[in-house]
Amino acid sequence: MKTENNRRTGREKERLAAQFLERKGYVIIQKNFRCRSGEIDIIAREGKYLVFAEVKYRGGSKCGYPEEAVDYRKQKQISKVALYYLKRKRYRLEQPCRFDVVAIVPHEIRLYRNAFEFRG
C-alpha cells in the first residue's frame, strides 16, 4: 500500500513529466485517467498522435531503472485502459495512438516515444 508521502512524490513527478512533455510540444488532455481496469498517468496530443504516457520515478538505482517497471503486465493494463478511454470518448478507430514512457531519476528525465505496442 502506498503511503501518503509516496502519493505526494508520485503526483509531483507526474507534474514534472507533464511540464517536460509540454516543453517538447505535447498538449496535455488529461492527467490521471482512471477506470476499473487501472490508470493512465498522462493523455496528450503530439501532432496526429493521441499519446498515453506512463510516468515512472526511481530515487536511486537499487530498484533498477524506472522504465524497466513498465513490464508486459503493466503494458497490457495500460493498453486496456487506453482502449476504454478511446471508446468512452468516442474516438474513431483510425485515430493514431502511441504509448510513451517518461522515466524520471534524480537530475534527469528520459522520454521513450512509442515505448511499446498495444497489448490486446
DSSP file with accessible surface (Angstrom, degrees, kcal/mol):
  #  RESIDUE AA STRUCTURE BP1 BP2  ACC     N-H-->O    O-->H-N    N-H-->O    O-->H-N    TCO  KAPPA ALPHA  PHI   PSI    X-CA   Y-CA   Z-CA
    1    1 A M              0   0  216      0, 0.0     2,-0.2     0, 0.0     0, 0.0   0.000 360.0 360.0 360.0 131.7    0.0    0.0    0.0
    2    2 A K        -     0   0  127      1,-0.1     2,-0.1     4,-0.1     0, 0.0  -0.473 360.0-132.8 -71.7 140.0    1.4    3.4   -0.9
    3    3 A T     >  -     0   0   75     -2,-0.2     4,-2.2     1,-0.1     5,-0.2  -0.450  25.8-107.4 -83.2 164.7    2.0    5.8    1.8
    4    4 A E  H  > S+     0   0   91      1,-0.2     4,-2.5     2,-0.2     5,-0.2   0.888 121.9  55.8 -60.1 -36.8    0.8    9.4    1.6
    5    5 A N  H  > S+     0   0   98      1,-0.2     4,-2.4     2,-0.2    -1,-0.2   0.907 107.5  48.5 -63.0 -40.7    4.4   10.5    1.1
    6    6 A N  H  > S+     0   0   83      2,-0.2     4,-2.7     1,-0.2    -1,-0.2   0.893 110.9  50.8 -65.3 -39.6    4.8    8.2   -1.9
    7    7 A R  H  X S+     0   0   92     -4,-2.2     4,-2.6     2,-0.2    -2,-0.2   0.917 110.2  49.5 -62.9 -43.3    1.5    9.5   -3.3
    8    8 A R  H  X S+     0   0  129     -4,-2.5     4,-2.3     2,-0.2    -2,-0.2   0.929 111.9  48.2 -62.1 -44.5    2.7   13.1   -2.9
    9    9 A T  H  X S+     0   0   46     -4,-2.4     4,-2.7     1,-0.2     5,-0.2   0.928 111.1  51.5 -61.6 -43.8    6.0   12.2   -4.6
   10   10 A G  H  X S+     0   0   20     -4,-2.7     4,-2.4     1,-0.2    -2,-0.2   0.920 110.0  48.0 -59.9 -45.7    4.1   10.5   -7.4
   11   11 A R  H  X S+     0   0  126     -4,-2.6     4,-2.1     1,-0.2    -1,-0.2   0.912 112.1  50.3 -62.2 -41.2    1.9   13.5   -8.0
   12   12 A E  H  X S+     0   0   75     -4,-2.3     4,-2.4     2,-0.2    -2,-0.2   0.923 111.4  47.2 -64.3 -43.6    5.0   15.8   -8.1
   13   13 A K  H  X S+     0   0   42     -4,-2.7     4,-2.5     1,-0.2    -1,-0.2   0.884 111.0  52.0 -68.0 -35.6    6.8   13.6  -10.6
   14   14 A E  H  X S+     0   0   28     -4,-2.4     4,-2.4    -5,-0.2    -1,-0.2   0.888 108.8  51.1 -66.6 -36.0    3.7   13.4  -12.8
   15   15 A R  H  X S+     0   0   96     -4,-2.1     4,-2.3     2,-0.2    -2,-0.2   0.937 111.3  47.6 -64.4 -45.1    3.5   17.2  -12.7
   16   16 A L  H  X S+     0   0   48     -4,-2.4     4,-2.5     1,-0.2    -2,-0.2   0.903 111.2  51.4 -60.9 -42.6    7.2   17.4  -13.7
   17   17 A A  H  X S+     0   0    0     -4,-2.5     4,-2.8     2,-0.2    -1,-0.2   0.912 108.7  50.9 -62.2 -42.4    6.6   14.9  -16.5
   18   18 A A  H  X S+     0   0    2     -4,-2.4     4,-2.6     2,-0.2    -2,-0.2   0.930 111.4  47.5 -63.1 -43.0    3.6   16.9  -17.8
   19   19 A Q  H  X S+     0   0   74     -4,-2.3     4,-2.2     2,-0.2    -1,-0.2   0.918 111.6  51.3 -62.8 -41.9    5.7   20.1  -17.9
   20   20 A F  H  X S+     0   0   26     -4,-2.5     4,-1.1     1,-0.2    -2,-0.2   0.928 111.1  47.4 -59.3 -47.5    8.5   18.2  -19.6
   21   21 A L  H  <>S+     0   0    0     -4,-2.8     5,-2.4     1,-0.2     3,-0.5   0.900 109.3  53.6 -64.4 -40.4    6.1   16.9  -22.3
   22   22 A E  H ><5S+     0   0  104     -4,-2.6     3,-1.7     1,-0.2    -1,-0.2   0.907 105.5  53.5 -61.6 -39.6    4.6   20.4  -22.8
   23   23 A R  H 3<5S+     0   0  177     -4,-2.2    -1,-0.2     1,-0.3    -2,-0.2   0.783 105.9  54.8 -64.1 -26.0    8.1   21.8  -23.4
   24   24 A K  T 3<5S-     0   0  103     -4,-1.1    -1,-0.3    -3,-0.5    -2,-0.2   0.390 130.2 -96.4 -85.6  -0.7    8.5   19.1  -26.1
   25   25 A G  T < 5S+     0   0   51     -3,-1.7    22,-0.3     1,-0.3    -3,-0.2   0.454  77.1 140.9 101.7   1.0    5.3   20.2  -27.8
   26   26 A Y      < -     0   0    6     -5,-2.4     2,-0.6    -6,-0.1    -1,-0.3  -0.484  44.8-141.2 -72.4 148.9    2.8   17.8  -26.4
   27   27 A V  E     -A   45   0A  95     18,-2.7    18,-2.4    -2,-0.1     2,-0.4  -0.963  18.9-134.1-111.0 116.1   -0.7   19.2  -25.5
   28   28 A I  E     +A   44   0A  32     -2,-0.6    16,-0.3    16,-0.2     3,-0.1  -0.561  28.5 173.5 -74.1 126.6   -1.9   17.6  -22.2
   29   29 A I  E     -     0   0A  67     14,-2.9     2,-0.3     1,-0.4    15,-0.2   0.808  64.9  -8.9 -97.1 -44.7   -5.5   16.5  -22.5
   30   30 A Q  E     -A   43   0A  60     13,-2.1    13,-3.2     3,-0.0    -1,-0.4  -0.993  54.5-147.7-157.1 148.5   -5.9   14.7  -19.2
   31   31 A K  E    S+A   42   0A 100     -2,-0.3    11,-0.3    11,-0.2    10,-0.2  -0.921  78.5   7.1-117.8 147.2   -3.9   13.6  -16.2
   32   32 A N  E    S-     0   0A  47      9,-2.9     2,-0.4    -2,-0.4     9,-0.2   0.898  71.8-170.2  51.9  54.1   -4.6   10.5  -14.0
   33   33 A F  E     -A   40   0A   3      7,-1.8     7,-2.3    -3,-0.2     2,-0.4  -0.620  11.5-169.1 -73.7 124.1   -7.4    9.0  -16.1
   34   34 A R  E     +A   39   0A 160     -2,-0.4     2,-0.3     5,-0.2     5,-0.2  -0.922  19.5 153.7-121.3 145.0   -8.9    6.2  -14.0
   35   35 A C  E >   -A   38   0A  31      3,-2.5     3,-1.2    -2,-0.4    46,-0.1  -0.864  61.4 -79.7-147.8-176.6  -11.3    3.4  -14.7
   36   36 A R  T 3  S+     0   0  255     -2,-0.3     3,-0.1     1,-0.3    45,-0.1   0.829 126.5  54.1 -58.1 -32.1  -12.0   -0.1  -13.2
   37   37 A S  T 3  S-     0   0   43      1,-0.2     2,-0.3    43,-0.1    -1,-0.3   0.648 120.9 -84.6 -79.9 -17.8   -9.1   -1.5  -15.2
   38   38 A G  E <   -A   35   0A  17     -3,-1.2    -3,-2.5    42,-0.1     2,-0.3  -0.997  49.5 -63.8 151.3-151.6   -6.5    0.9  -14.0
   39   39 A E  E     -A   34   0A  47     -2,-0.3     2,-0.4    -5,-0.2    -5,-0.2  -0.973  17.7-150.9-142.7 148.3   -5.0    4.3  -14.6
   40   40 A I  E     -A   33   0A   0     -7,-2.3    -7,-1.8    -2,-0.3     3,-0.1  -0.994  15.4-149.5-118.1 129.3   -3.1    6.2  -17.3
   41   41 A D  E    S+     0   0A   9     -2,-0.4    -9,-2.9    12,-0.3     2,-0.4   0.927  75.9   7.8 -65.4 -49.9   -0.8    9.0  -15.9
   42   42 A I  E     -AB  31  53A   1     11,-1.9    11,-3.4   -11,-0.3     2,-0.5  -0.997  55.3-167.1-140.0 133.4   -1.0   11.4  -18.8
   43   43 A I  E     +AB  30  52A   0    -13,-3.2   -14,-2.9    -2,-0.4   -13,-2.1  -0.986  30.5 154.7-116.9 128.6   -3.0   11.6  -22.0
   44   44 A A  E     -AB  28  51A   1      7,-2.6     7,-3.6    -2,-0.5     2,-0.4  -0.888  39.2-117.0-144.6 172.3   -1.8   14.1  -24.5
   45   45 A R  E     +AB  27  50A  81    -18,-2.4   -18,-2.7    -2,-0.3     2,-0.4  -0.958  21.8 176.3-115.2 137.2   -1.6   15.0  -28.2
   46   46 A E  E >   - B   0  49A  39      3,-2.2     3,-2.2    -2,-0.4   -20,-0.1  -0.900  67.8 -54.1-137.0 108.4    1.6   15.2  -30.2
   47   47 A G  T 3  S-     0   0   71     -2,-0.4    -1,-0.1   -22,-0.3   -22,-0.0  -0.395 122.7 -16.2  60.1-130.1    0.9   16.0  -33.8
   48   48 A K  T 3  S+     0   0  138     -2,-0.1     2,-0.3    -3,-0.1    -1,-0.3   0.592 118.8  99.3 -80.0  -9.8   -1.6   13.5  -35.2
   49   49 A Y  E <   -B   46   0A  79     -3,-2.2    -3,-2.2    46,-0.1     2,-0.6  -0.598  62.7-148.4 -88.7 139.2   -1.0   11.1  -32.2
   50   50 A L  E     -Bc  45  97A   0     46,-2.3    48,-2.0    -2,-0.3     2,-0.5  -0.913  31.1-153.4 -93.6 120.5   -3.0   10.6  -29.1
   51   51 A V  E     -Bc  44  98A   0     -7,-3.6    -7,-2.6    -2,-0.6     2,-0.6  -0.886  18.1-162.2-110.0 128.6   -0.4    9.7  -26.6
   52   52 A F  E     -Bc  43  99A   2     46,-2.7    48,-2.0    -2,-0.5     2,-0.5  -0.948  22.4-165.7-104.5 112.4   -0.9    7.6  -23.5
   53   53 A A  E     -Bc  42 100A   1    -11,-3.4   -11,-1.9    -2,-0.6     2,-0.5  -0.900  13.5-158.3-111.7 131.9    2.1    8.3  -21.2
   54   54 A E  E     - c   0 101A   6     46,-2.2    48,-3.0    -2,-0.5     2,-0.5  -0.888  12.3-151.3-102.8 130.8    3.2    6.3  -18.2
   55   55 A V  E     - c   0 102A  11     -2,-0.5     2,-0.4    46,-0.2    48,-0.2  -0.902  15.4-179.2-106.0 128.8    5.4    8.1  -15.7
   56   56 A K  E     - c   0 103A  45     46,-2.7    48,-3.1    -2,-0.5     2,-0.4  -0.995   3.7-169.8-130.2 137.0    7.9    6.1  -13.6
   57   57 A Y  E     - c   0 104A  75     -2,-0.4     2,-0.4    46,-0.2    48,-0.2  -0.952   8.1-177.4-127.0 141.7   10.2    7.5  -11.0
   58   58 A R        -     0   0   67     46,-2.1     3,-0.1    -2,-0.4    -2,-0.0  -0.988  15.3-160.0-136.4 130.6   13.2    6.0   -9.1
   59   59 A G  S    S+     0   0   47     -2,-0.4     2,-0.3    46,-0.2    -1,-0.1   0.647  79.6   6.4 -82.1 -15.4   15.1    7.8   -6.4
   60   60 A G  S    S-     0   0   43      4,-0.2     3,-0.4    45,-0.0    -1,-0.0  -0.918  75.8-106.2-154.8 179.7   18.1    5.5   -6.7
   61   61 A S  S >  S+     0   0  108     -2,-0.3     3,-1.7     1,-0.2     4,-0.0   0.534  92.2  90.0 -95.7  -4.4   19.4    2.7   -8.7
   62   62 A K  T 3  S+     0   0  200      1,-0.3    -1,-0.2     2,-0.0     3,-0.1   0.768  92.0  45.9 -68.2 -20.5   18.9   -0.2   -6.3
   63   63 A C  T 3  S-     0   0   93     -3,-0.4    -1,-0.3     1,-0.4    -2,-0.1   0.281 118.0-112.8 -99.7   7.9   15.4   -0.9   -7.7
   64   64 A G    <   -     0   0   22     -3,-1.7    -1,-0.4     4,-0.0    -4,-0.2  -0.284  54.2 -33.6  90.3-178.2   16.6   -0.7  -11.3
   65   65 A Y    >   -     0   0  139      1,-0.1     3,-1.1    -3,-0.1     4,-0.5  -0.537  54.6-125.6 -77.5 145.2   15.7    1.8  -14.0
   66   66 A P  G >  S+     0   0    0      0, 0.0     3,-1.8     0, 0.0     4,-0.3   0.895 108.1  59.5 -61.3 -36.3   12.2    3.3  -13.8
   67   67 A E  G >  S+     0   0   43      1,-0.3     3,-1.4     2,-0.2   -10,-0.0   0.784  93.9  66.5 -65.2 -23.5   11.4    2.3  -17.4
   68   68 A E  G <  S+     0   0  120     -3,-1.1    -1,-0.3     1,-0.3    -4,-0.0   0.732  87.2  69.5 -68.4 -19.5   12.0   -1.3  -16.6
   69   69 A A  G <  S+     0   0   27     -3,-1.8     2,-1.7    -4,-0.5    -1,-0.3   0.644  78.1  81.9 -74.0 -12.6    8.9   -1.2  -14.3
   70   70 A V  S <  S+     0   0    9     -3,-1.4    -1,-0.2    -4,-0.3    -3,-0.0  -0.529  71.4 163.2 -91.3  71.5    6.7   -0.9  -17.4
   71   71 A D     >  -     0   0   74     -2,-1.7     4,-2.9     1,-0.1     5,-0.2  -0.093  56.8 -82.8 -82.3-177.3    6.8   -4.6  -18.0
   72   72 A Y  H  > S+     0   0  131      1,-0.2     4,-2.5     2,-0.2     5,-0.2   0.903 129.4  51.8 -57.3 -42.1    4.5   -6.7  -20.2
   73   73 A R  H  > S+     0   0  163      1,-0.2     4,-2.1     2,-0.2    -1,-0.2   0.935 112.5  45.1 -61.6 -44.3    1.8   -6.9  -17.4
   74   74 A K  H  > S+     0   0   33      1,-0.2     4,-2.8     2,-0.2     5,-0.2   0.905 111.7  52.9 -67.3 -39.6    1.8   -3.1  -17.0
   75   75 A Q  H  X S+     0   0   26     -4,-2.9     4,-2.5     1,-0.2    44,-0.4   0.910 108.9  50.1 -61.2 -41.6    1.8   -2.6  -20.8
   76   76 A K  H  X S+     0   0   88     -4,-2.5     4,-2.1    -5,-0.2    -2,-0.2   0.916 111.6  48.0 -63.6 -42.0   -1.3   -4.8  -21.0
   77   77 A Q  H  X S+     0   0   55     -4,-2.1     4,-2.3     2,-0.2    -2,-0.2   0.936 112.3  48.1 -65.4 -45.6   -3.1   -2.9  -18.3
   78   78 A I  H  X S+     0   0    2     -4,-2.8     4,-2.8     1,-0.2    -2,-0.2   0.914 110.7  52.5 -61.3 -42.0   -2.3    0.5  -19.9
   79   79 A S  H  X S+     0   0    0     -4,-2.5     4,-2.4    -5,-0.2    -1,-0.2   0.913 108.6  50.4 -59.7 -42.3   -3.5   -0.8  -23.2
   80   80 A K  H  X S+     0   0  131     -4,-2.1     4,-2.1     2,-0.2    -1,-0.2   0.922 112.4  45.9 -63.9 -44.1   -6.8   -2.0  -21.7
   81   81 A V  H  X S+     0   0    0     -4,-2.3     4,-2.7     2,-0.2    -2,-0.2   0.910 111.4  53.0 -66.2 -40.5   -7.3    1.4  -20.1
   82   82 A A  H  X S+     0   0    2     -4,-2.8     4,-2.7     2,-0.2    -2,-0.2   0.919 108.3  50.2 -61.4 -43.0   -6.4    3.2  -23.3
   83   83 A L  H  X S+     0   0   72     -4,-2.4     4,-2.3     2,-0.2    -1,-0.2   0.927 110.9  49.0 -62.1 -43.0   -8.9    1.2  -25.2
   84   84 A Y  H  X S+     0   0  104     -4,-2.1     4,-3.0     1,-0.2     5,-0.2   0.928 110.9  50.9 -60.8 -44.6  -11.6    2.0  -22.7
   85   85 A Y  H  X S+     0   0    5     -4,-2.7     4,-2.6     1,-0.2    -2,-0.2   0.931 109.5  49.9 -58.8 -47.9  -10.7    5.7  -22.9
   86   86 A L  H  <>S+     0   0   36     -4,-2.7     5,-2.6     1,-0.2    -1,-0.2   0.907 114.9  43.8 -59.7 -42.3  -10.9    5.7  -26.7
   87   87 A K  H ><5S+     0   0  148     -4,-2.3     3,-1.1     3,-0.2    -2,-0.2   0.930 114.2  49.4 -68.5 -45.0  -14.4    4.0  -26.6
   88   88 A R  H 3<5S+     0   0  133     -4,-3.0    -2,-0.2     1,-0.3    -1,-0.2   0.880 115.4  42.9 -63.8 -38.9  -15.7    6.3  -23.8
   89   89 A K  T 3<5S-     0   0   94     -4,-2.6    -1,-0.3    -5,-0.2    -2,-0.2   0.366 111.5-123.2 -89.3   2.9  -14.5    9.5  -25.6
   90   90 A R  T < 5 +     0   0  222     -3,-1.1    -3,-0.2    -4,-0.2     2,-0.2   0.873  44.2 174.0  58.3  45.2  -15.8    8.2  -28.9
   91   91 A Y      < -     0   0   63     -5,-2.6    -1,-0.2    -6,-0.2     2,-0.1  -0.530  36.5-103.6 -74.8 151.1  -12.6    8.4  -30.9
   92   92 A R    >   -     0   0  189     -2,-0.2     3,-1.9     1,-0.1    -1,-0.1  -0.414  24.2-117.7 -72.8 152.6  -12.6    7.0  -34.4
   93   93 A L  T 3  S+     0   0  172      1,-0.3    -1,-0.1    -2,-0.1    -2,-0.0   0.777 113.7  61.3 -60.7 -26.1  -10.9    3.6  -35.0
   94   94 A E  T 3  S+     0   0  133      2,-0.1    -1,-0.3     0, 0.0    -2,-0.0   0.516  72.4 124.7 -80.3  -6.1   -8.5    5.4  -37.3
   95   95 A Q    <   -     0   0   40     -3,-1.9     2,-0.3     1,-0.1   -46,-0.1  -0.380  64.4-128.2 -59.3 117.1   -7.1    7.6  -34.5
   96   96 A P        -     0   0   44      0, 0.0   -46,-2.3     0, 0.0     2,-0.3  -0.533  34.1-174.8 -69.0 130.3   -3.3    7.1  -34.4
   97   97 A C  E     -c   50   0A  41     -2,-0.3     2,-0.3   -48,-0.2   -46,-0.2  -0.880  10.8-171.4-125.5 159.6   -2.2    6.3  -30.9
   98   98 A R  E     -c   51   0A  19    -48,-2.0   -46,-2.7    -2,-0.3     2,-0.6  -0.989  18.6-137.0-149.7 151.5    1.1    5.8  -29.2
   99   99 A F  E     -cD  52 116A  12     17,-0.5    16,-2.1    -2,-0.3    17,-0.9  -0.957  27.4-179.2-114.4 116.2    2.4    4.6  -25.8
  100  100 A D  E     -c   53   0A   0    -48,-2.0   -46,-2.2    -2,-0.6     2,-0.4  -0.798  15.7-148.3-111.1 156.8    5.2    6.7  -24.3
  101  101 A V  E     -cD  54 112A   5     11,-1.9    11,-2.9    -2,-0.3     2,-0.6  -0.993   1.8-158.7-125.2 132.1    7.1    6.2  -21.1
  102  102 A V  E     -cD  55 111A   0    -48,-3.0   -46,-2.7    -2,-0.4     2,-0.5  -0.958  13.1-164.0-109.0 113.9    8.6    9.1  -19.1
  103  103 A A  E     -cD  56 110A   0      7,-2.9     7,-3.1    -2,-0.6     2,-0.5  -0.888   4.0-167.0-103.0 126.2   11.4    7.9  -16.8
  104  104 A I  E     +cD  57 109A   6    -48,-3.1   -46,-2.1    -2,-0.5     5,-0.2  -0.960  15.1 161.2-119.5 127.0   12.5   10.2  -14.0
  105  105 A V  E >   - D   0 108A  26      3,-2.4     3,-2.3    -2,-0.5   -46,-0.2  -0.873  58.6 -64.6-128.9 163.7   15.6    9.7  -11.9
  106  106 A P  T 3  S+     0   0   61      0, 0.0     3,-0.0     0, 0.0   -47,-0.0  -0.280 122.8   1.4 -52.5 128.4   17.3   12.4   -9.8
  107  107 A H  T 3  S+     0   0  197      1,-0.1     2,-0.3    -3,-0.0    -3,-0.0   0.587 123.0  74.1  72.3  12.7   18.6   15.1  -12.2
  108  108 A E  E <   -D  105   0A  97     -3,-2.3    -3,-2.4     2,-0.0     2,-0.4  -0.965  50.9-167.2-157.0 141.6   17.3   13.5  -15.4
  109  109 A I  E     -D  104   0A  47     -2,-0.3     2,-0.4    -5,-0.2    -5,-0.2  -0.999  16.0-166.0-124.9 128.1   14.0   12.9  -17.3
  110  110 A R  E     -D  103   0A  45     -7,-3.1    -7,-2.9    -2,-0.4     2,-0.5  -0.952   5.7-153.4-117.2 136.0   14.1   10.5  -20.2
  111  111 A L  E     -D  102   0A  35     -2,-0.4     2,-0.7    -9,-0.2    -9,-0.2  -0.922   5.0-167.2-110.4 127.9   11.3   10.2  -22.8
  112  112 A Y  E >   -D  101   0A  84    -11,-2.9   -11,-1.9    -2,-0.5     3,-0.8  -0.913  13.9-156.9-113.0  98.7   10.7    6.9  -24.7
  113  113 A R  E 3  S+     0   0A 113     -2,-0.7   -13,-0.2     1,-0.3   -60,-0.0  -0.565  79.1   5.3 -74.1 141.3    8.4    7.6  -27.6
  114  114 A N  E 3  S+     0   0A  81     -2,-0.2    -1,-0.3     1,-0.1   -14,-0.2   0.927  80.9 171.1  51.3  49.6    6.5    4.6  -28.8
  115  115 A A  E <   +     0   0A  45    -16,-2.1     2,-0.3    -3,-0.8   -15,-0.2   0.774  61.0   0.6 -64.7 -29.7    7.9    2.6  -25.9
  116  116 A F  E    S-D   99   0A  11    -17,-0.9   -17,-0.5   -41,-0.0     2,-0.2  -0.985  73.0-111.1-155.9 161.4    5.6   -0.3  -26.6
  117  117 A E        -     0   0  119     -2,-0.3   -38,-0.1     1,-0.1   -19,-0.1  -0.496  53.6 -75.2 -88.8 163.5    2.9   -1.6  -28.9
  118  118 A F        -     0   0   97     -2,-0.2     2,-0.7   -21,-0.1    -1,-0.1  -0.343  41.9-152.7 -57.3 133.8   -0.8   -2.1  -28.0
  119  119 A R              0   0   80    -44,-0.4   -39,-0.1   -43,-0.1   -40,-0.1  -0.853 360.0 360.0-114.0  89.3   -1.1   -5.3  -25.9
  120  120 A G              0   0   75     -2,-0.7   -40,-0.1   -41,-0.1   -41,-0.0  -0.116 360.0 360.0 -84.8 360.0   -4.6   -6.5  -26.5
